[in-house]
Amino acid sequence: MISGKGASKGTTPVGAQTEEQAAKWVRGMFAEVAPRYDFLNHLLSANIDKHWRNRTVARLKPHLSKPNPKVLDICCGTGDLTILLEKATGTPVLGSDFCHPMLTEAAGKITRGQLRSPLFEADGLKLPIKDASLDVITVAFGFRNFANYQSGIEELRRVLKPGGVAAVLEFTQPPNPAFRAVYNFYSRHLLSVIGGLISGSSDAYSYLPESVKKFPEAPLLAQQMRESGFQQVEFEYMTFGIVALHLATR
Ligand SMILES: C[S@@+](CC[C@H](N)C(=O)[O-])C[C@H]1O[C@@H](n2cnc3c(N)ncnc32)[C@H](O)[C@@H]1O
């Protein structure tokens, strides 16, 4: 069991008392911002989010280049990582999310790109996937929104084949204290105001810095994954540590 700085059971949006309420709030918030999600994502990250997903796919290359890998991108949202994974493998991958309007955006992009990855609606904590059936599972900027991080880690591990790999790309707290202070100022004051104005949902963009603050810092998440039975758990920081990519093998 993890305790200490950065430890939290799961996301706790303001007003949510239970895990069900937290999940419902998160789903509703993404439904509200879905049509403007991509635009805001690229604007507020100055397009660096594209580099973060490309790097994730590059790190997974040895696993993606196996013949017919079984790959699932959970919390796929509008499908940017799903699309990169299909292009990298040359075969359809699976994408899932529990927010229908985000999946609708993803489906449109997949069709327009003449790609074939199938999408399905599912909670990342209760995937309709058999035990030990995937080679790779990815989650980009979704894990932090889980109402229970430990359940999320266990679900990732459950669906992977032995030797399969989980990739968790997520915002984190930059390790350098000076940069952390600057970044926290940006995310609490500028990002939440600009995001709120453009998306029309001030809740969504004030939730973002709060949810990052409550999410286990990268070394702690790695420890939690190891304690849950994952092996070869490693992480790398990107962009001065505002994002971390964890890779872990079942
Ligand atoms: C910040 S978006 C990230 C979308 C996409 N992966 C990307 O890289 O842009 C987070 C997504 O996670 C989804 N999500 C959050 N909690 C979830 C859960 N428990 N089960 C399934 N999807 C979830 C949300 O609906 C949303 O689409």
The ligand as a Gaussian input file, in Angstrom:
#p B3LYP/6-31G(d) Opt

LIG

0 1
 C       -7.375000      13.609000     -21.170000
 S       -8.296000      12.486000     -22.150000
 C       -7.007000      11.649000     -23.026000
 C       -7.460000      11.126000     -24.355000
 C       -6.375000      10.508000     -25.220000
 N       -5.853000       9.295000     -24.651000
 C       -5.266000      11.481000     -25.523000
 O       -4.101000      11.075000     -25.457000
 O       -5.557000      12.626000     -25.866000
 C       -8.769000      11.287000     -20.941000
 C       -9.768000      10.283000     -21.453000
 O       -9.870000       9.248000     -20.478000
 C      -11.217000       8.851000     -20.421000
 N      -11.430000       8.188000     -19.114000
 C      -11.221000       8.695000     -17.890000
 N      -11.514000       7.812000     -16.946000
 C      -11.920000       6.691000     -17.595000
 C      -12.363000       5.411000     -17.162000
 N      -12.480000       5.082000     -15.867000
 N      -12.665000       4.507000     -18.101000
 C      -12.581000       4.801000     -19.421000
 N      -12.197000       5.997000     -19.891000
 C      -11.862000       6.926000     -18.981000
 C      -12.005000      10.114000     -20.608000
 O      -13.322000       9.863000     -21.018000
 C      -11.176000      10.832000     -21.663000
 O      -11.607000      10.558000     -22.953000

